[in-house]
Amino acid sequence: MQKFVIKNGTFVTCDENMTVIHGSMLVEGDRILEISDKDIEVDPHTTVVNGKGKCYLPGLVNTHTHAAMSLLRGFADDDPLQVWLEQKMWPNEAKFTAHDVKYGSLLSIVEMLKSGTTAFVDMYDHMDEVAQAVEQAGMRGCLARGIIAFGPDEVGEAKLQEAAQFVKNWHNKADGRITTMMSPHSPYTCPPAFIEKVVAKSLELNVPIHTHMSETLKEVLQNEEQYGKRPVAHLQSLGMFERPCLVAHAVHVNEEEMDILAQYDVRVSHNPISNLKLASGVAPVPAMLSKDVKVSLGTDSSASNNNLNLFEEIRQVALLHKGVSGDPTVIPAEKALKLGTVDGAKSIWLKDVGALQAGMKADFIAVDIDQPHFYPRTDIVSHLVYAATGQDVRDVWVDGKQIVKNREMLTLDEEKIMYEVQQCYERLMND
């Protein structure tokens, strides 16, 4: 079993106390054995890593993506959500082959890993390709076959069975790095009876549910017109919140709805940059947190963001809510960093990921702090939130295995992936 110690490093634990430790961390196999402010004594066979000039923190957790949509990055910007989705995205996504999804997902995985994300949620089609990409890369993925149930009943039923089979094939695979969910796309793309079927399947398979909810005001008003209820009450009535549930966005939720989310322990993936870019609005995150709703951070796809750099979301969540509320004390730096690490892990039911503590999984990243924007050495947590970028990440480990070394991918051929992605894009545009 591989064993190594990092010495002379700065470690930000991201646990409840957000401790900063200047010292050493010992890793054996896939677990952290010890973190100490002293020099950890090891036997001569233990590999020693010099951590001087590096800050180590848990790998970031991105709780909402559509990885393969990297193929459409920059293709359609500056449109409202429904125009962007219905006129630009869906017609082109309908042309995606399994090959396209494979390379679009691989490109996103490289981008995420090199900017410090070690675990992500993905909702899409051709999910076997995504799972294989996650397995090959060595990262962690919480994956679901997203289901849009427009059209004939038999089409929706076939997608439901495909989603269930994906869960059976991949849950807890890749040495436990892959977990799965059921994912009806949204209340406006899935009829009520179909959502009830998804809920029943989630119970049968014992996996959580992930969906988009209340992203735009138009969507909320449409739900009221169609079903006589706002999306939160609608999904509650369909039994979705009886299951472990993660909703993306929750931009347009009121006090009563936030109370329901808290009551049912529904987790919210806050996607501040995508929501801003699509002018969907600003989710009431401080109010959610005050009601003990579990909130985490997601990028959404790089077709609506347009990158997967979670350091940007961490900075944005701290800044945006100060500006909107007029209160500079909301979402302080420590909380912003937790939203991108330990809170993200908890939001997707990963119990031993998201913090640097003895016994936790050895999923962590090294940030190069020997750079001008990390000086003077005042508050390292502040620097990570307000000054750092994903490009400062130098090294990445998942399950104790190094998969990025000095910004070079060790598990994937980055050059080939970029080449293939360009070929996929050119074929899509010419079809």
N, C-alpha and C positions, 0 to 999 in steps of 0.2 A: 504494500500500500504506500502510495507516494506521501512523503512528509516533507514540508518545507517551513522555514521561518522567515518572516520579513522583519528586518531590524532597522532601527533609526528612522522609522516612519511616523507620520501623523495619522491617527485613526479617528474618524468621526463615526460614532457607533450608530446614530439614528434610532437608538432605542428610546425608551420612555424618558430617560434623563438627558439624551443628546450629549453624551460625554465626549470630550476631545482628549485623546490619549497620545502622548508622545512616547513611543517605545517600540514594542515588538508584538507580532501576532504569529501564532503557531497553527499550522493547518496540517491535518492528516486525513488522507482520503478525500471525502467530499464535505468534511466538517471543520469548523473552527474549534481548535482545542483550547486555546488560551489567548487572551489579549492582556498585556501588562505594560505598565510604565517603566518596568525594569527590563534588563537584558535577559531574555528567556534562554536558559541553558539547554543545549541540545547535544545529541550524540554526534560523532564525526560523520555519520552517514546521512545526516539531515542537510538538505540543500538550504543554503543561506542566500536570501535576496536582500540586496541593499536598498532600503526604502528612503534614503536621503533625498530630500527635495520633492517627495511625493506625499500626497494626501490620499489615504485609502478610505473608501466609504462603500456602503452596500450598493450593488448594482441597481440601477433605476428600473422602475416597473411602469410600463405603458399600458393602461387599462382599456384602451379602445383604438384599434387600427383596422385598416383593410389593406394589408401589406401589398397585395398585387396591384393596387391602384397606383403604385409608383410609376407604372407605365404611362399614366396620364398626367404626370406632374407638369404643370405649366401649360397644359392643353386648353384649359378653360378657366380663366380667372375673372374676378370682378363681376360675378353674376349672383342673383339671389339663389337660395338653396334649391327651390323647386325647378327653376330654369336650368341651373347647373346640373341637377340630378337627372331630370326627365329629358332634357334636350341634348345634353352634352355627355354625361357619364353613361347612363343606361344604354343608349344606342351603341356606344363603343365597347362597353363591357360585354354586351351580348356577343361580340365577335371574339372575346378572349377564348383561347384554347388552353388546355392543360399546360402546354409548353409555355404559354404567356404567363400564366399564374405562377408557374415554377420560377421563372426568371424575375418576374416582378417582385415576388416574395423574397427571393434570394437577395435582390438589390436592397430591399428594405431591411432585411436582417443585417446585412453588412453595415448599412447606414446606422441602424440602431446600436449594434455592438460597438462600432467605432466612436459613438457619442455617449456610451456608458449605459445603455439599456440592456439588461440581461434577461428580462422576462416581459412578455407582451401578450395582449389579448388580440385575437384575430377572428373576424367574422367575414366569411366569404364563400366562394364556390370553388370546386376542384380542391377540396381541403386536404386530400391525400398528398397533393404536391406540396402544400404548405407544411404539413406535418413532416414529410421527408426532408424538407429544407431545414426545419428546426432541428431535427435529429442530426443531420449532417453538420450543421453549424455548431452544435453543442450548447445552444442557449435553451431557455425555458419558454414554453408557449402554452397559453390557455386558449384552446382553439374550438371553433364552432362553424358548422356549415350554416351560413345565413340563409334564411328562407323568405323569399317574396312570393306570396300565395295569390297573386292575381290569376285570373283565367279559370279553366276547367278544374273541377275538384280533383280529378285524377292526377293533374300536374302537381298540385300541392301535396297530394298524398305521396307521390313518388319522391318529392323533395324531402318530405318528413321521414320516409323510410331510409333515404340516403343519409340524412343527418343522424338518424339513430344508429345506422351501421357504422358511420364514422366514429361515433362515441365508443361502440363496442370494439372497433379495431384499434383505437389509439389511446383510450383513457389509461393514464399511468404508464404509458410506454416511454421509450427512450430513457431508460433508467429512472423513470418517474418524472422526467423533465416536461413531459407533455400531459396536460390535463385537458378536459373537454367540457363543453356546455351545449345546451340546445339554444338556438337563436332565431326566433321569429324576427324578421327585420324591424317591424314597427307596427303599431296599431293601425296606421293608415295604409299598410301594404298587406295586412293579414286580417281576414274576416274574424269576427269573434269566435265562431265555432272552430275555426282552425287553430286559433290561439289556445283554446281549451284542449285541443288534441296535443299541442306541444307541451302544455302543462302536464297532461297525463303521462306523456312520454318521458318528460323530465323526472317525474316521480318514479316511473318504472325503472329507469336507468340510474336513478340516484345521482343526477348531475344538476348543476345550477342552470339558470336561464339568463341570457344576455339579450337586450333589445335596445333600439333607439326609442327615446320617449321625450315628448314636449321640447323638441329642438327649436321649433319656430312657433310664433303666435298663430300663423295661418294653420298650422297642423292642429293646434289646440282647438281653434274655432271650428275647424272641419270636423274634428272628433265630436264636438258638442252637437253640431248640426246633424251628423250622421247617426250618432248613438245616444244623444241626449246626456252625455257625460264628458267631462274633461278626461284626458288620458289616464291620469292616476286613478281616479275612481273607476274608470272603464277596466283597466287592467286588474285592479283589486277585485272587481265583481267577477272577472273571469278566472280568478284563483291563482293568477301569476305570482302574487306576493306571498302565497302560502309556501312557495318554493324559494330556496336561496336565489337571489336575483340581483343582477348588476344592470343598471340602466345607464345608457350613454346620454349625456347632455343635461336633461332636466333644467333647461334654461327658463322655461315659463311655468314655474310652479308657485303656488301661493302658500300662505301659512298653513292652511288646513291640509294641503297636499303634502307639505314637508312633514307635518305631524304623522301622516299615514306612512310615509317612507320610513320615518324613525320607528314607528310602531312595529312595522314588519321587517325591520333591519334590512331594507333595500339599500344597496350600495350604489353610489353615483360616480360615474366617470366624467369629470369636468374637463372639457376640451376648450380652454379659453381662446387659443389662437385661431383654430378653425371656426369657432362660433363668431369671433370678431370679423374674420375675413369674409364670411358669408352673411355678415350683418344679421345673424340670428338672434343676437342679444347677449346679455351677461347673466349667467346663472347666479342665484342668490346664495353663494357658497358660505359667507359668514353666518347667515341665518341658518343654513343647514347644519353647519358645525355646532352652532349654539344649541341645536336640538339633538345633537349626538347622531346625526346621519353620517355614515361612513363615506367620506369623499376621497377620491384619488384623482390622478391626472392621466389624460390621454391626449394623443396628438391628432386623432382621427387619421384619415389617409393623407399621403403627401400630394394628392390631387387637390386637397382643400386646405392645406396648411401653409407652406408647401414642403416642409421637411419633417423629420421624425426625431428631432433633437429635443429630448425631454428636459434638458437644462433650460431651454427657452420657455417651456411651459412652467417650470418651477419659478423662474424669474417673473413670468407674466402673471401667475396667480398671486404673487406677493404684490406686484405693482397695480394690477388692474383693480383689485377690490379696494385698495387704498384710494385710488382716483375716483371710483364710482361712489364710494361711501363718504368721502371727505374725512376719513379717519385713518391716520397713518399707522395706527396700532393694530389694525385688522390683518390677519395672515402674516405674522412676523416671520422672519427668515427661518427660524427653527421649524415652524409648522409647515412652511412651504417645502422645505427639504423632506420632511416626513411624508407629505402628500405624494412626493415622487419616489419614495422608498418603502418604508415599513407600512404606511397606510395603503399604498398600492398593493403590496403583497397580501395584507389582510383582506382587502376588497375582493381579491380573487381566490380567497380561501387557501393561501399558501402559509402554513403555520410556522415553518422554520426558515423563512426567507425574509429579507428586508432590513435586517439589522446585523451589526457586527457584535456578536456575543458568543461565548463558549457554548457549543452544542448546536449552533445554527449552521445552516448550509453555507459553504464557502463560495458564495456568489458575491463578488466584490470587484471594484474598479480602482485604478490608480490614476489620480489627476496630477499633472505636472504643475507644482506650485512654485517652481523656481523660475518665475516669469514676472515681469514688471507689474501686471495687474493683480498679483497676489501680495504685493508689498504696500505699506509696511505690514508686519505680522500682528495685526490687531485681533480680528475675530474671523477665524477660518470659516465658520458657518455662514457668516455674512458674505465673505468672499465667494464661497461656492454658489450662493443664491444670486447675488447681485453683480458679480464680476466674471464668474467662470462661464465657459461655453463647452459644448460637446467636443470641440476640437482640442481641448486641454486634456482629454482622456488619452492616456498612453497605453495602459495594460488592462486586460479584462480576464477574470476567472469566473467560471461557472462550475459548480460541483467540484471545486478544487482543481479544475483543469484550466490551464491558461489557453485562451482562444484568440486573444489579441495581444501581441507583444510589440511594444514601441510603435503602435498604430498600424501594425501589419497583421492581417488576418492569417491565422495558422490553420484554419479548418476549411476555408473556402478560397477559390480562385477569383479574386476580386476583378482582375482585368478581364477574364472570360465572361464574368457575369455582366459587366458594363457593356461589353461588345454584344452579347446576346440580347440584352434589353433594347439596345438601339435597333437591332434587326427586328425585334418584335414590334417596336413602335412603328417602324417604317412599313412593315407589312400591314399593321392595323390601319394606317392612314391611306394605304393604297387599295384596301379591300372595298 
